[in-house]
Amino acid sequence: MKKTLGFIGVFSISTGAMISSGLFVLPGMAFARTGPAVFLSYFIAGCVALTTVLSLSELMTAMPKAGGDYYYVSRSFGQLFGTVTGLLSWFALSLKSAFAVFGIAEIIHLTLHLNLTTVAVVLAVVFTLVNLFGVQEAVRFQIVLVAGLLGILVTFFVTGVSAVKVEHFSPFLSEGFNVMFSTAGFVFVSFGGVLTTASIAGEIKNPSRNIPLGLIGSVVVVTLSYSLITFVVVGIVPADMLRESLAPIALAGKMSSGNWLYAAIMVASFLAFITTANGGILTASRYPIALADDGMLPGVFNAVSKKKRTPYVSVIATGLLLAASVLLELDLLVKAASVVILLSNIFAHVSVVIMRESRISTYRPTYLAPLYPWLQLLGIAAFVLLIIDMGLQPVLFSLAFVSAGVLLYFIRRKKADPMSPALIHLLQRITNKALVTEGLQKELRTIVEDRDAITRDEFDRAVEQSCFVELDGAASLDDLWNAVSGNLCACFSLQISLEDIVELLRERENESSTAISDFVAIPHVIMGGEQQFHLVLVRSRQGIRFNDEHGAIHAVFILFGSKDMRNLHLRALAAIAQVVQHPSFSKRWMKGKGHQDLKDLLLLSKRHRQ
């Protein structure tokens, strides 16, 4: 998959997925529940959605891969949970897109009097074809639609705010605080589309910047749009009319500015449904790719076209699922999809907790969710309450999809690569037992190298071949030299005795101290022979006494090289100097579980590479 999406693309896909019926249909129904304070309910719902976006931005910058919640749930909880989540999310997004297609078909039916079902199926085919043309084409289409939609909404607010009547907001909290908060749960479905962007993380350029900016920016813009537009609608439309309206914004536009704004709002609602449908099929089609990559679906699902690199099999499969969905009764299905989306929000928060507490050294998000872990706990509690508010029927219906995911896992699990998820790393940390394999740590290492465009150089190769010494208790220089000389001879085939190695190290230290800070020392010596360069990593948790000024050195990098490797020797000194200056180096060094964690600390560091 090509990395073609920038900030505008991410913002447009996320924004288009959120603005649809939640804005153009729902405000009247929400007003009937809570009264004039309905715009605050939208604002509260947006703030709850923002908690998920903050956690999601961390997960996506650490794991910018196709598949969205499937990918990070499978790496956090395990393949069974991931398979169930991936299948559920694929169905849920397809059903949400089907709901948007029905909205477009209804407008066409009312205007041209064409058969509703036929129009819906044709539209499903059209959106599938748009996505088959290529990701860039589908995203350009989305950008144009979202720009037009936001332009109309801004026009509505600017022209309508002057017609707002203050008396329409009295009594303000007519139904009380509790109803206002429960209504926030009722309208939260309006923000459900924000999770969809996670499924295209593998196609985003510069994910460290564009993911958090695009996601957070879209939620902030949509929250303000919902709140301000709803405020204007309440201030224009009389309460008895607003309670009964299924097109409240169009009604407000007509009452404030006449037919031209009414027509503009109808166009905006049409664009909103199109952006949701187009963005839905674009993002939903990435789930089968991730499932196929892990062996949970046949490999044909991750086939891509040679020219456009479009996942045509997955797009066609999603289009067929969308077309089939429009033939069904959607009311219960949409509620079930909403339950799945709420569960996905919970999984996002729990995954952040598990990934952080597992302390996997290669889990390296470039964006860290703030207020950890209170933000995640608040989000989990909020979404649990929202699921309870949905009622029992949609929860039970969604369990049917869960059963399908469990069945798929047990059918396909032998074809999947075994991997210890972060949850097992966490359990090992708690129980202190050998439970894990290196699979996840290795995969995350590869992801970080790809994300940060790291190209291995000679120093990286020396790090990979390095040997490691862990010193227990407080140590002296003699303890250090003796431990290093023995390990160096054991690791590498050297034509030099232990005594000569110790003598070289002592002579170098007597020339001048190699301690460059209170934490780090870099002893480096020239040895005989040719084409010789070796690196020894030494860690002492209690510290090594180098001299009176540096009495507790914890990280020692010892370089041995022949004269003909002088250039690499100097580059290695420069590389280490860059790495140890990072603010988090000392903390990561002390927390590393062993040699591989410390190697990853050096291999994944941001430094100049030749």
Secondary structure, DSSP 8 states (H G I E B T S, - for coil): ----B-HHHHHHHHHHHHSSHHHHTHHHHHHHHHGGGHHHHHHHHHHHHHHHHHHHHHHHHH---BTTHHHHHHHHT-HHHHHHHHHHHHHHHHHHHHHHHHHHHHHHHHHH---HHHHHHHHHHHHHHHHHT-HHHHHHHHHHHHHHHHHHHHHHHHHHGGG--GGGG-STTTT-HHHHHHHHHHHGGGGGGGGGGGGBGGGBSSHHHHHHHHHHHHHHHHHHHHHHHHHHHHHHS-HHHHHH-SSHHHHHHHHHH-HHHHHHHHHHHHHHHHHHHHHHHHHHTHHHHHHHHTTSS-GGGG---TTT---HHHHHHHHHHHHHHTTS-HHHHHHHHHHHHHHHHHHHHHHHHHHHHHT-TT---SS--SSTTHHHHHHHHHHHHHHHHH-HHHHHHHHHHHHHHHHHHHHHGGGS-----HHHHHHHHHH------SHHHHHHHHHHHHHTT----HHHHHHHT-EEEEE-SSB-HHHHHHHHHHHHHHHS--SS-HHHHHHHHHHHHHHS--B-SSSEE--EEEESSSS-EEEEEEEEEEEE--SSS---EEEEEEEEEEGGGHHHHHHHHHHHHHHHTSTTHHHHHHH--SHHHHHHHHHT------
